[in-house]
Amino acid sequence: QVQVVESGGGLVQPGESLRLSCAASGSTLRVSNMAWYRQAPGNRREFVAAIVGSTGALSYADSVKGRFTISSIAANNTGYLTMNNLKPEDTAVYLCAAELDYCNYWGQGTQVTVSS
């Protein structure tokens, strides 16, 4: 059974950085694509960033371009989201979606709070 676990969230001040991790386990298959989403209280889940494993193609939401970087997918099915110059509006639960064998598996999320 595939499990996806995010980690690395926390409370930071505006302008600071965090690196989130996403680890998929329970399968011998490689994660083909990985994406990050976020959901703030009362808001819909929104796309943050994604990477296509086979090509390395990246995509980012306009709100995070130039500040967030999604890493390539490691052989152990782990990926990262590096977030720089964090803003209060980045506060949300960040969720990772890992695609294996054409199925998306979601983690429970990790809380990121940006506040002074």
N, C-alpha and C positions, 0 to 999 in steps of 0.2 A: 504494500500500500504506500503510495507516494505521500510524503509529507513535505511541506514547505514551511520554513521557519525564518522569520525576519528578526533581526536584532540590531542594536546600535542606536536606538532612539534615546531621547532624553530631553532635559530642559537646558536650553542655551539662551544666551543673550543675542539680540540683533547684531548681525555682522559676524557671528561666529560660524563654525563649521561642524558638520557631523558626517560620519560615514555609516551608512546602513548596509547590512549584509542580508543576503537571501540565500538560504541553503536548501536544496531539494535532495531528499533521500528516499530510499525504499524502492529504487528502480535501477536496473542495470543500463537503462537507456540514458543517452545524453540529453540534457536540456537543449532544445533546439532554439528557442526564443525566450526572452525574459523581458518583463515589463514591470514598471512601478506605477502604482496609482496612489491616490490619497483621498481621504474623506474627512472633512471637518464636520463638527456637530451641526446638524440641520442642513447640511449640504449634500449634493449628490457626489458619488465617487467620480473623481476626475483623473484623467490620464496625466502622467508626469513624464515618463521617459520609457524608451524601449530599445532593445537591440535584437537584430536578427543574427543568430549565431553563425549561420553559414556564410554570410557576406560581411558581417560587421556593420551593417547599415544601422544608423542611429536615428532616433527621432525624439524630439523634446516638445513639451508644451511651451508655448511662447512665454509663459510666466516664469519659467525656470531656465530658459536658454541663457547660456553664458555664466550661469551660477552652479548648475547641477551637471554632473557627469556620470553616465552609466558605464560600468566597466564591461569588458568582454566576459564571456561565460567560461569559467575555469573547468578543467577536466573533472573536477570533483563536484560539478553541478552547483557551484557557488558564484554569485555575482554581487556587485556592490553598486551603491548609489552614493556618490560623494556630493555633499551639499555645502556650498560655500556662500558666504554673505547672506546668511539666513535672515528672513524677515518675519515679522509677526504673522503675516498672512500665509506663511508656510506651515503654520501650526495645523496639525492634522494627524490622523492615523495613516501611516504609510504601509501599503500592502504590496506584496510581490506576487506576480503571476508567472509561473514557470510552465512552459509548454513542453510536454513530452508526448511523443507518438500522437500528435495532433489533438491532445487534450490539454486544457489549461488547469493547473492546480494552484490554489490560492493558499496563502498563509493567513494567520490571524491578525497580522499587522503589528507595527511597533509605533508607539506614540512619540511624536516630535512636537515639542512646545517651545516656541520662540517668544521670550518675554523678558523685559527689563525689570 
